[in-house]
Amino acid sequence: MSPAKTNEDPKISVADFVKNAPAELDVEVLAGKNGLRQKRIVSSRIQKLGLALAGFSHYIHAGRVQIVGQSEISYLAQLESKQRIEALNNLDLDKISCVLITKNLEPPPELKLVAEEKNLPVLRTARVSSKAINLVSTHLLKVLAPKTTRHGVLMEMYGLGVLIVGDSGIGKSECALDLITRGHRLISDDTIILKRIGDCLEGSSPELTYEHLEIRGLGIINVRDLFGVSAVGEPKPIELVVEVKRWIDAADVERLGLDRQEEEIFGVKITKFVLPVGAGRNLSTLIETAVRIHLLRNSGFDAAKTLVEKHSALLKSNVN
């Protein structure tokens, strides 16, 4: 399952941040509009500008949103105009992506002046600092998440994100169609966008192919139109990978189910089942059963392990 496209060092412009920021932030641009497309945000971590304004400019981390709240505005208000300009110019402004002023506070005119000269975007929100930091970091955590694309089908089954992979033409999309008729949801067919968000791997569909499924002989179908809104799922954390293999290639497939396999994507290990496909095998039923087994194992019940333990106990009693 090799990546088609990987972005392990994502970044966005401040212009994109302003455009796509959560509506609750209601961001406005106060100064430095010429720097909106030049400046880049590369980290989801937020920093307050207080220490840097007090002279510790080496504390500034490049590519972060810098928060200016009540304490920073109050500190600048105590300074004379010349001192304010000096404090601002002492900052390593090339490192700063943008400044976000919270609580609808009015910045000193010197900040706007320096921002215009240095093309440094100065933004403002009515939210208090704690709320603004939470909204910004949550938004950037998703936007800046490392991502890649994979070929396969992503389904929501029993509340789990299930990634179905295998060779082209093996029947993944037809299987997805059968699973949809059983009440499960399609998230993405063919191309799946995978993002690592914290310790989770989230799967979603490209905007262009969302809701669509390609079936050989039928062409491209719209799942929502045919089966209703409940047949389409939203982005979901992936908790199970099912690899479909042709029977001739599956000689080493586990038969007892004692050895658990894992698929590692972006450093995230996900439980994996390998299912051989052959004549007379109902693939959708097998995948549905694999998901049920996974749920049971997570709840502490393992049929294969229990059977082996019973067998071992029986052998031991016979020997005695």
PAROLO-627527 format. One record per residue (C-alpha): residue in three letters; x, y, z; residue number from 1. Coordinates in Angstrom, 3 decimals, always signed. Layout:
BEGIN
node drenke:ALA x:X y:Y z:Z torfi:NUM $
...
//
This chain:
BEGIN
node drenke:MET x:+0.000 y:+0.000 z:+0.000 torfi:1 $
node drenke:SER x:+2.440 y:+2.642 z:-1.229 torfi:2 $
node drenke:PRO x:+1.600 y:+6.356 z:-0.994 torfi:3 $
node drenke:ALA x:+0.564 y:+8.208 z:-4.110 torfi:4 $
node drenke:LYS x:+1.296 y:+11.574 z:-2.622 torfi:5 $
node drenke:THR x:+2.718 y:+12.539 z:+0.744 torfi:6 $
node drenke:ASN x:+2.914 y:+15.888 z:+2.498 torfi:7 $
node drenke:GLU x:+4.936 y:+15.499 z:+5.687 torfi:8 $
node drenke:ASP x:+5.859 y:+19.186 z:+6.030 torfi:9 $
node drenke:PRO x:+2.572 y:+21.064 z:+5.544 torfi:10 $
node drenke:LYS x:+2.212 y:+24.822 z:+5.725 torfi:11 $
node drenke:ILE x:-0.473 y:+27.382 z:+4.926 torfi:12 $
node drenke:SER x:-0.426 y:+31.088 z:+4.142 torfi:13 $
node drenke:VAL x:-1.884 y:+33.551 z:+6.623 torfi:14 $
node drenke:ALA x:-4.385 y:+34.457 z:+3.878 torfi:15 $
node drenke:ASP x:-5.659 y:+30.855 z:+3.866 torfi:16 $
node drenke:PHE x:-5.825 y:+30.879 z:+7.652 torfi:17 $
node drenke:VAL x:-7.949 y:+34.047 z:+7.655 torfi:18 $
node drenke:LYS x:-10.212 y:+32.649 z:+4.930 torfi:19 $
node drenke:ASN x:-10.777 y:+29.226 z:+6.511 torfi:20 $
node drenke:ALA x:-10.516 y:+29.997 z:+10.236 torfi:21 $
node drenke:PRO x:-13.448 y:+28.867 z:+12.427 torfi:22 $
node drenke:ALA x:-16.426 y:+31.211 z:+12.070 torfi:23 $
node drenke:GLU x:-16.470 y:+31.694 z:+15.825 torfi:24 $
node drenke:LEU x:-13.103 y:+33.489 z:+15.621 torfi:25 $
node drenke:ASP x:-14.493 y:+36.072 z:+13.159 torfi:26 $
node drenke:VAL x:-10.970 y:+37.171 z:+12.238 torfi:27 $
node drenke:GLU x:-10.398 y:+40.673 z:+10.851 torfi:28 $
node drenke:VAL x:-7.204 y:+42.088 z:+9.358 torfi:29 $
node drenke:LEU x:-5.956 y:+45.290 z:+10.991 torfi:30 $
node drenke:ALA x:-2.604 y:+45.777 z:+9.260 torfi:31 $
node drenke:GLY x:+0.042 y:+44.115 z:+7.083 torfi:32 $
node drenke:LYS x:-2.319 y:+42.980 z:+4.314 torfi:33 $
node drenke:ASN x:+0.578 y:+42.775 z:+1.860 torfi:34 $
node drenke:GLY x:+2.075 y:+39.964 z:+3.949 torfi:35 $
node drenke:LEU x:-1.024 y:+37.759 z:+4.030 torfi:36 $
node drenke:ARG x:+0.122 y:+35.552 z:+1.135 torfi:37 $
node drenke:GLN x:+3.849 y:+35.848 z:+1.866 torfi:38 $
node drenke:LYS x:+3.798 y:+34.721 z:+5.489 torfi:39 $
node drenke:ARG x:+3.425 y:+31.036 z:+6.268 torfi:40 $
node drenke:ILE x:+2.100 y:+29.181 z:+9.310 torfi:41 $
node drenke:VAL x:+3.940 y:+25.891 z:+9.808 torfi:42 $
node drenke:SER x:+2.999 y:+24.869 z:+13.343 torfi:43 $
node drenke:SER x:-0.276 y:+24.226 z:+15.152 torfi:44 $
node drenke:ARG x:+1.318 y:+25.389 z:+18.408 torfi:45 $
node drenke:ILE x:+0.447 y:+28.888 z:+19.578 torfi:46 $
node drenke:GLN x:+2.730 y:+31.378 z:+21.320 torfi:47 $
node drenke:LYS x:+2.083 y:+34.494 z:+23.386 torfi:48 $
node drenke:LEU x:+4.243 y:+37.475 z:+22.506 torfi:49 $
node drenke:GLY x:+4.702 y:+38.770 z:+26.067 torfi:50 $
node drenke:LEU x:+8.251 y:+37.539 z:+26.798 torfi:51 $
node drenke:ALA x:+9.518 y:+38.595 z:+23.377 torfi:52 $
node drenke:LEU x:+8.154 y:+42.131 z:+23.838 torfi:53 $
node drenke:ALA x:+9.924 y:+42.315 z:+27.207 torfi:54 $
node drenke:GLY x:+13.254 y:+41.709 z:+25.470 torfi:55 $
node drenke:PHE x:+13.476 y:+37.918 z:+25.227 torfi:56 $
node drenke:SER x:+13.103 y:+37.786 z:+21.451 torfi:57 $
node drenke:HIS x:+14.980 y:+34.475 z:+21.229 torfi:58 $
node drenke:TYR x:+11.857 y:+32.819 z:+22.659 torfi:59 $
node drenke:ILE x:+10.029 y:+33.377 z:+19.371 torfi:60 $
node drenke:HIS x:+9.436 y:+30.173 z:+17.416 torfi:61 $
node drenke:ALA x:+9.215 y:+30.518 z:+13.653 torfi:62 $
node drenke:GLY x:+5.969 y:+29.868 z:+11.832 torfi:63 $
node drenke:ARG x:+3.605 y:+30.166 z:+14.786 torfi:64 $
node drenke:VAL x:+0.601 y:+32.384 z:+15.381 torfi:65 $
node drenke:GLN x:+1.574 y:+34.942 z:+18.020 torfi:66 $
node drenke:ILE x:-1.166 y:+35.903 z:+20.488 torfi:67 $
node drenke:VAL x:-1.387 y:+39.425 z:+21.883 torfi:68 $
node drenke:GLY x:-3.850 y:+39.734 z:+24.740 torfi:69 $
node drenke:GLN x:-4.646 y:+42.074 z:+27.600 torfi:70 $
node drenke:SER x:-1.271 y:+41.668 z:+29.340 torfi:71 $
node drenke:GLU x:+0.726 y:+42.466 z:+26.167 torfi:72 $
node drenke:ILE x:-1.433 y:+45.494 z:+25.308 torfi:73 $
node drenke:SER x:-1.162 y:+46.765 z:+28.904 torfi:74 $
node drenke:TYR x:+2.612 y:+46.370 z:+28.809 torfi:75 $
node drenke:LEU x:+2.917 y:+48.337 z:+25.562 torfi:76 $
node drenke:ALA x:+0.610 y:+51.046 z:+26.948 torfi:77 $
node drenke:GLN x:+3.108 y:+51.731 z:+29.752 torfi:78 $
node drenke:LEU x:+5.867 y:+52.541 z:+27.265 torfi:79 $
node drenke:GLU x:+6.551 y:+55.766 z:+25.462 torfi:80 $
node drenke:SER x:+5.992 y:+55.777 z:+21.710 torfi:81 $
node drenke:LYS x:+9.727 y:+55.562 z:+20.996 torfi:82 $
node drenke:GLN x:+10.097 y:+52.622 z:+23.408 torfi:83 $
node drenke:ARG x:+7.187 y:+50.799 z:+21.792 torfi:84 $
node drenke:ILE x:+8.756 y:+51.074 z:+18.351 torfi:85 $
node drenke:GLU x:+12.083 y:+49.918 z:+19.779 torfi:86 $
node drenke:ALA x:+10.454 y:+46.922 z:+21.522 torfi:87 $
node drenke:LEU x:+8.637 y:+45.945 z:+18.309 torfi:88 $
node drenke:ASN x:+11.699 y:+46.352 z:+16.090 torfi:89 $
node drenke:ASN x:+13.738 y:+44.222 z:+18.497 torfi:90 $
node drenke:LEU x:+11.464 y:+41.304 z:+17.696 torfi:91 $
node drenke:ASP x:+12.674 y:+38.843 z:+15.096 torfi:92 $
node drenke:LEU x:+9.824 y:+39.824 z:+12.782 torfi:93 $
node drenke:ASP x:+10.914 y:+37.490 z:+9.975 torfi:94 $
node drenke:LYS x:+10.101 y:+34.545 z:+12.245 torfi:95 $
node drenke:ILE x:+6.591 y:+35.747 z:+13.051 torfi:96 $
node drenke:SER x:+3.823 y:+34.458 z:+10.767 torfi:97 $
node drenke:CYS x:+1.166 y:+36.785 z:+12.108 torfi:98 $
node drenke:VAL x:-0.072 y:+38.486 z:+15.262 torfi:99 $
node drenke:LEU x:-3.566 y:+37.753 z:+16.565 torfi:100 $
node drenke:ILE x:-4.993 y:+40.322 z:+18.989 torfi:101 $
node drenke:THR x:-7.735 y:+38.944 z:+21.219 torfi:102 $
node drenke:LYS x:-10.746 y:+40.374 z:+23.068 torfi:103 $
node drenke:ASN x:-11.254 y:+43.060 z:+20.376 torfi:104 $
node drenke:LEU x:-8.468 y:+45.078 z:+22.001 torfi:105 $
node drenke:GLU x:-7.149 y:+48.160 z:+20.230 torfi:106 $
node drenke:PRO x:-3.424 y:+47.860 z:+19.442 torfi:107 $
node drenke:PRO x:-1.112 y:+50.848 z:+19.800 torfi:108 $
node drenke:PRO x:-0.600 y:+52.768 z:+16.552 torfi:109 $
node drenke:GLU x:+3.093 y:+51.856 z:+16.589 torfi:110 $
node drenke:LEU x:+2.210 y:+48.171 z:+16.148 torfi:111 $
node drenke:LYS x:+0.194 y:+48.939 z:+13.029 torfi:112 $
node drenke:LEU x:+2.975 y:+51.166 z:+11.739 torfi:113 $
node drenke:VAL x:+5.681 y:+48.513 z:+12.150 torfi:114 $
node drenke:ALA x:+3.371 y:+45.843 z:+10.722 torfi:115 $
node drenke:GLU x:+2.752 y:+47.880 z:+7.563 torfi:116 $
node drenke:GLU x:+6.466 y:+48.532 z:+7.111 torfi:117 $
node drenke:LYS x:+7.417 y:+44.867 z:+7.599 torfi:118 $
node drenke:ASN x:+4.374 y:+43.321 z:+5.849 torfi:119 $
node drenke:LEU x:+3.472 y:+41.576 z:+9.100 torfi:120 $
node drenke:PRO x:-0.224 y:+40.598 z:+9.236 torfi:121 $
node drenke:VAL x:-1.961 y:+41.830 z:+12.377 torfi:122 $
node drenke:LEU x:-5.289 y:+40.102 z:+12.966 torfi:123 $
node drenke:ARG x:-7.981 y:+40.560 z:+15.595 torfi:124 $
node drenke:THR x:-10.754 y:+38.495 z:+17.169 torfi:125 $
node drenke:ALA x:-13.402 y:+39.234 z:+19.797 torfi:126 $
node drenke:ARG x:-12.655 y:+35.961 z:+21.597 torfi:127 $
node drenke:VAL x:-10.654 y:+36.004 z:+24.841 torfi:128 $
node drenke:SER x:-7.116 y:+34.628 z:+24.665 torfi:129 $
node drenke:SER x:-7.871 y:+31.174 z:+26.163 torfi:130 $
node drenke:LYS x:-10.780 y:+30.591 z:+23.773 torfi:131 $
node drenke:ALA x:-8.880 y:+31.962 z:+20.772 torfi:132 $
node drenke:ILE x:-5.867 y:+29.741 z:+21.487 torfi:133 $
node drenke:ASN x:-8.087 y:+26.656 z:+21.691 torfi:134 $
node drenke:LEU x:-9.922 y:+27.474 z:+18.442 torfi:135 $
node drenke:VAL x:-6.757 y:+28.326 z:+16.512 torfi:136 $
node drenke:SER x:-4.740 y:+25.320 z:+17.690 torfi:137 $
node drenke:THR x:-7.615 y:+22.880 z:+17.035 torfi:138 $
node drenke:HIS x:-8.089 y:+24.299 z:+13.529 torfi:139 $
node drenke:LEU x:-4.384 y:+24.254 z:+12.687 torfi:140 $
node drenke:LEU x:-3.939 y:+20.750 z:+14.094 torfi:141 $
node drenke:LYS x:-6.234 y:+19.474 z:+11.336 torfi:142 $
node drenke:VAL x:-5.106 y:+21.820 z:+8.567 torfi:143 $
node drenke:LEU x:-1.394 y:+21.201 z:+9.157 torfi:144 $
node drenke:ALA x:-1.696 y:+17.469 z:+9.789 torfi:145 $
node drenke:PRO x:+0.744 y:+15.405 z:+7.674 torfi:146 $
node drenke:LYS x:-1.257 y:+13.739 z:+4.935 torfi:147 $
node drenke:THR x:-0.963 y:+11.200 z:+2.165 torfi:148 $
node drenke:THR x:-3.269 y:+9.466 z:-0.291 torfi:149 $
node drenke:ARG x:-3.960 y:+5.756 z:-0.572 torfi:150 $
node drenke:HIS x:-5.782 y:+3.634 z:-3.125 torfi:151 $
node drenke:GLY x:-8.687 y:+1.696 z:-1.666 torfi:152 $
node drenke:VAL x:-12.145 y:+2.070 z:-0.166 torfi:153 $
node drenke:LEU x:-12.966 y:+3.640 z:+3.187 torfi:154 $
node drenke:MET x:-16.179 y:+2.603 z:+4.931 torfi:155 $
node drenke:GLU x:-17.849 y:+3.442 z:+8.215 torfi:156 $
node drenke:MET x:-18.969 y:+0.165 z:+9.771 torfi:157 $
node drenke:TYR x:-20.480 y:-0.151 z:+13.235 torfi:158 $
node drenke:GLY x:-19.021 y:+3.276 z:+14.027 torfi:159 $
node drenke:LEU x:-15.476 y:+2.333 z:+12.932 torfi:160 $
node drenke:GLY x:-13.454 y:+3.642 z:+10.004 torfi:161 $
node drenke:VAL x:-12.519 y:+0.542 z:+7.949 torfi:162 $
node drenke:LEU x:-9.907 y:+0.854 z:+5.196 torfi:163 $
node drenke:ILE x:-10.259 y:-1.822 z:+2.486 torfi:164 $
node drenke:VAL x:-7.162 y:-2.233 z:+0.293 torfi:165 $
node drenke:GLY x:-6.024 y:-4.646 z:-2.398 torfi:166 $
node drenke:ASP x:-5.062 y:-4.949 z:-6.056 torfi:167 $
node drenke:SER x:-7.015 y:-2.971 z:-8.633 torfi:168 $
node drenke:GLY x:-9.937 y:-4.937 z:-10.053 torfi:169 $
node drenke:ILE x:-10.149 y:-7.352 z:-7.122 torfi:170 $
node drenke:GLY x:-13.662 y:-6.187 z:-6.194 torfi:171 $
node drenke:LYS x:-13.267 y:-3.559 z:-3.484 torfi:172 $
node drenke:SER x:-15.847 y:-1.160 z:-4.916 torfi:173 $
node drenke:GLU x:-18.379 y:-3.939 z:-5.575 torfi:174 $
node drenke:CYS x:-17.862 y:-5.053 z:-1.986 torfi:175 $
node drenke:ALA x:-18.444 y:-1.475 z:-0.820 torfi:176 $
node drenke:LEU x:-21.722 y:-1.393 z:-2.761 torfi:177 $
node drenke:ASP x:-22.878 y:-4.590 z:-1.046 torfi:178 $
node drenke:LEU x:-21.888 y:-3.168 z:+2.364 torfi:179 $
node drenke:ILE x:-23.884 y:-0.007 z:+1.630 torfi:180 $
node drenke:THR x:-26.997 y:-2.109 z:+0.980 torfi:181 $
node drenke:ARG x:-26.421 y:-3.677 z:+4.420 torfi:182 $
node drenke:GLY x:-26.620 y:-0.283 z:+6.106 torfi:183 $
node drenke:HIS x:-22.936 y:+0.731 z:+6.259 torfi:184 $
node drenke:ARG x:-21.618 y:+4.057 z:+4.972 torfi:185 $
node drenke:LEU x:-19.235 y:+4.976 z:+2.183 torfi:186 $
node drenke:ILE x:-16.623 y:+7.586 z:+3.087 torfi:187 $
node drenke:SER x:-14.377 y:+7.375 z:+0.023 torfi:188 $
node drenke:ASP x:-13.799 y:+5.193 z:-3.014 torfi:189 $
node drenke:ASP x:-10.574 y:+4.815 z:-5.017 torfi:190 $
node drenke:THR x:-8.582 y:+7.709 z:-3.505 torfi:191 $
node drenke:ILE x:-8.480 y:+8.218 z:+0.255 torfi:192 $
node drenke:ILE x:-6.892 y:+11.192 z:+2.001 torfi:193 $
node drenke:LEU x:-5.144 y:+10.109 z:+5.206 torfi:194 $
node drenke:LYS x:-4.181 y:+12.626 z:+7.876 torfi:195 $
node drenke:ARG x:-2.289 y:+11.980 z:+11.083 torfi:196 $
node drenke:ILE x:-3.937 y:+14.050 z:+13.801 torfi:197 $
node drenke:GLY x:-2.130 y:+13.450 z:+17.069 torfi:198 $
node drenke:ASP x:-2.025 y:+9.673 z:+17.545 torfi:199 $
node drenke:CYS x:-4.988 y:+9.039 z:+15.230 torfi:200 $
node drenke:LEU x:-5.176 y:+8.473 z:+11.492 torfi:201 $
node drenke:GLU x:-8.199 y:+10.167 z:+9.923 torfi:202 $
node drenke:GLY x:-9.514 y:+9.170 z:+6.517 torfi:203 $
node drenke:SER x:-11.596 y:+11.339 z:+4.201 torfi:204 $
node drenke:SER x:-12.600 y:+11.724 z:+0.571 torfi:205 $
node drenke:PRO x:-11.317 y:+14.202 z:-2.007 torfi:206 $
node drenke:GLU x:-13.970 y:+16.849 z:-2.577 torfi:207 $
node drenke:LEU x:-14.332 y:+15.934 z:-6.261 torfi:208 $
node drenke:THR x:-15.172 y:+12.239 z:-5.707 torfi:209 $
node drenke:TYR x:-17.149 y:+12.596 z:-2.453 torfi:210 $
node drenke:GLU x:-20.342 y:+10.461 z:-2.494 torfi:211 $
node drenke:HIS x:-19.298 y:+8.669 z:-5.705 torfi:212 $
node drenke:LEU x:-18.493 y:+5.022 z:-6.347 torfi:213 $
node drenke:GLU x:-17.114 y:+3.432 z:-9.519 torfi:214 $
node drenke:ILE x:-18.567 y:+0.040 z:-10.415 torfi:215 $
node drenke:ARG x:-17.332 y:-1.825 z:-13.494 torfi:216 $
node drenke:GLY x:-20.251 y:-2.266 z:-15.885 torfi:217 $
node drenke:LEU x:-22.339 y:+0.423 z:-14.170 torfi:218 $
node drenke:GLY x:-19.888 y:+3.305 z:-14.313 torfi:219 $
node drenke:ILE x:-19.768 y:+6.076 z:-11.732 torfi:220 $
node drenke:ILE x:-22.756 y:+6.220 z:-9.403 torfi:221 $
node drenke:ASN x:-23.817 y:+8.759 z:-6.775 torfi:222 $
node drenke:VAL x:-24.391 y:+6.853 z:-3.545 torfi:223 $
node drenke:ARG x:-26.425 y:+9.616 z:-1.901 torfi:224 $
node drenke:ASP x:-28.830 y:+9.805 z:-4.861 torfi:225 $
node drenke:LEU x:-29.327 y:+6.031 z:-4.987 torfi:226 $
node drenke:PHE x:-29.389 y:+5.072 z:-1.307 torfi:227 $
node drenke:GLY x:-30.027 y:+8.283 z:+0.608 torfi:228 $
node drenke:VAL x:-28.037 y:+10.579 z:+2.857 torfi:229 $
node drenke:SER x:-27.478 y:+7.863 z:+5.483 torfi:230 $
node drenke:ALA x:-25.353 y:+5.880 z:+2.987 torfi:231 $
node drenke:VAL x:-22.566 y:+8.497 z:+2.998 torfi:232 $
node drenke:GLY x:-20.179 y:+8.999 z:+5.906 torfi:233 $
node drenke:GLU x:-18.003 y:+11.897 z:+7.052 torfi:234 $
node drenke:PRO x:-14.216 y:+11.799 z:+7.733 torfi:235 $
node drenke:LYS x:-13.477 y:+9.120 z:+10.300 torfi:236 $
node drenke:PRO x:-10.520 y:+7.825 z:+12.344 torfi:237 $
node drenke:ILE x:-9.313 y:+4.564 z:+10.787 torfi:238 $
node drenke:GLU x:-9.314 y:+1.706 z:+13.284 torfi:239 $
node drenke:LEU x:-9.119 y:-1.327 z:+11.018 torfi:240 $
node drenke:VAL x:-7.400 y:-2.239 z:+7.730 torfi:241 $
node drenke:VAL x:-8.683 y:-5.143 z:+5.633 torfi:242 $
node drenke:GLU x:-6.361 y:-6.279 z:+2.844 torfi:243 $
node drenke:VAL x:-7.977 y:-8.359 z:+0.114 torfi:244 $
node drenke:LYS x:-5.644 y:-10.807 z:-1.665 torfi:245 $
node drenke:ARG x:-6.163 y:-13.201 z:-4.525 torfi:246 $
node drenke:TRP x:-6.355 y:-16.780 z:-3.272 torfi:247 $
node drenke:ILE x:-3.228 y:-17.822 z:-5.201 torfi:248 $
node drenke:ASP x:-1.223 y:-15.136 z:-3.369 torfi:249 $
node drenke:ALA x:-2.598 y:-15.967 z:+0.074 torfi:250 $
node drenke:ALA x:-0.869 y:-19.253 z:+0.932 torfi:251 $
node drenke:ASP x:+0.598 y:-17.770 z:+4.115 torfi:252 $
node drenke:VAL x:-2.667 y:-16.288 z:+5.406 torfi:253 $
node drenke:GLU x:-3.318 y:-16.918 z:+9.100 torfi:254 $
node drenke:ARG x:-5.866 y:-19.725 z:+9.608 torfi:255 $
node drenke:LEU x:-6.395 y:-19.858 z:+13.371 torfi:256 $
node drenke:GLY x:-6.513 y:-16.124 z:+13.942 torfi:257 $
node drenke:LEU x:-3.990 y:-16.182 z:+16.801 torfi:258 $
node drenke:ASP x:-1.375 y:-13.964 z:+15.173 torfi:259 $
node drenke:ARG x:-2.617 y:-10.392 z:+14.982 torfi:260 $
node drenke:GLN x:-1.299 y:-8.270 z:+12.145 torfi:261 $
node drenke:GLU x:-0.858 y:-4.507 z:+11.995 torfi:262 $
node drenke:GLU x:-0.497 y:-1.890 z:+9.262 torfi:263 $
node drenke:GLU x:+1.695 y:+1.128 z:+10.071 torfi:264 $
node drenke:ILE x:+0.861 y:+4.438 z:+8.372 torfi:265 $
node drenke:PHE x:+2.571 y:+7.668 z:+9.468 torfi:266 $
node drenke:GLY x:+3.785 y:+5.855 z:+12.568 torfi:267 $
node drenke:VAL x:+0.248 y:+4.871 z:+13.582 torfi:268 $
node drenke:LYS x:-0.251 y:+1.113 z:+14.001 torfi:269 $
node drenke:ILE x:-3.678 y:-0.155 z:+12.962 torfi:270 $
node drenke:THR x:-5.081 y:-3.676 z:+13.342 torfi:271 $
node drenke:LYS x:-5.146 y:-5.515 z:+10.020 torfi:272 $
node drenke:PHE x:-6.929 y:-8.553 z:+8.576 torfi:273 $
node drenke:VAL x:-5.779 y:-10.259 z:+5.369 torfi:274 $
node drenke:LEU x:-8.641 y:-11.951 z:+3.507 torfi:275 $
node drenke:PRO x:-8.048 y:-14.249 z:+0.506 torfi:276 $
node drenke:VAL x:-10.568 y:-13.938 z:-2.336 torfi:277 $
node drenke:GLY x:-11.655 y:-16.977 z:-4.274 torfi:278 $
node drenke:ALA x:-14.670 y:-18.450 z:-6.014 torfi:279 $
node drenke:GLY x:-17.700 y:-18.724 z:-3.754 torfi:280 $
node drenke:ARG x:-16.347 y:-16.417 z:-1.022 torfi:281 $
node drenke:ASN x:-18.690 y:-13.617 z:+0.009 torfi:282 $
node drenke:LEU x:-16.246 y:-10.750 z:+0.516 torfi:283 $
node drenke:SER x:-18.690 y:-8.306 z:+2.092 torfi:284 $
node drenke:THR x:-19.790 y:-10.893 z:+4.663 torfi:285 $
node drenke:LEU x:-16.158 y:-11.676 z:+5.484 torfi:286 $
node drenke:ILE x:-15.313 y:-7.994 z:+5.972 torfi:287 $
node drenke:GLU x:-18.410 y:-7.438 z:+8.081 torfi:288 $
node drenke:THR x:-17.412 y:-10.422 z:+10.215 torfi:289 $
node drenke:ALA x:-13.825 y:-9.132 z:+10.510 torfi:290 $
node drenke:VAL x:-15.152 y:-5.854 z:+11.931 torfi:291 $
node drenke:ARG x:-17.334 y:-7.736 z:+14.431 torfi:292 $
node drenke:ILE x:-14.336 y:-9.859 z:+15.484 torfi:293 $
node drenke:HIS x:-12.270 y:-6.703 z:+15.952 torfi:294 $
node drenke:LEU x:-14.982 y:-5.169 z:+18.156 torfi:295 $
node drenke:LEU x:-15.241 y:-8.354 z:+20.222 torfi:296 $
node drenke:ARG x:-11.482 y:-8.534 z:+20.693 torfi:297 $
node drenke:ASN x:-11.444 y:-4.934 z:+21.864 torfi:298 $
node drenke:SER x:-14.091 y:-5.840 z:+24.439 torfi:299 $
node drenke:GLY x:-11.887 y:-8.674 z:+25.708 torfi:300 $
node drenke:PHE x:-13.320 y:-11.727 z:+23.910 torfi:301 $
node drenke:ASP x:-11.162 y:-13.723 z:+21.484 torfi:302 $
node drenke:ALA x:-12.802 y:-16.875 z:+20.090 torfi:303 $
node drenke:ALA x:-9.553 y:-18.370 z:+18.703 torfi:304 $
node drenke:LYS x:-7.681 y:-17.838 z:+21.946 torfi:305 $
node drenke:THR x:-10.559 y:-19.258 z:+23.995 torfi:306 $
node drenke:LEU x:-10.765 y:-22.364 z:+21.799 torfi:307 $
node drenke:VAL x:-7.010 y:-22.996 z:+22.059 torfi:308 $
node drenke:GLU x:-7.167 y:-22.622 z:+25.845 torfi:309 $
node drenke:LYS x:-10.057 y:-25.125 z:+26.016 torfi:310 $
node drenke:HIS x:-8.163 y:-27.531 z:+23.772 torfi:311 $
node drenke:SER x:-5.032 y:-27.255 z:+25.887 torfi:312 $
node drenke:ALA x:-7.051 y:-27.831 z:+29.060 torfi:313 $
node drenke:LEU x:-8.704 y:-30.894 z:+27.496 torfi:314 $
node drenke:LEU x:-5.341 y:-32.369 z:+26.471 torfi:315 $
node drenke:LYS x:-3.969 y:-31.749 z:+29.947 torfi:316 $
node drenke:SER x:-6.943 y:-33.475 z:+31.604 torfi:317 $
node drenke:ASN x:-6.587 y:-36.489 z:+29.298 torfi:318 $
node drenke:VAL x:-2.907 y:-36.811 z:+30.173 torfi:319 $
node drenke:ASN x:-3.678 y:-36.687 z:+33.892 torfi:320 $
//
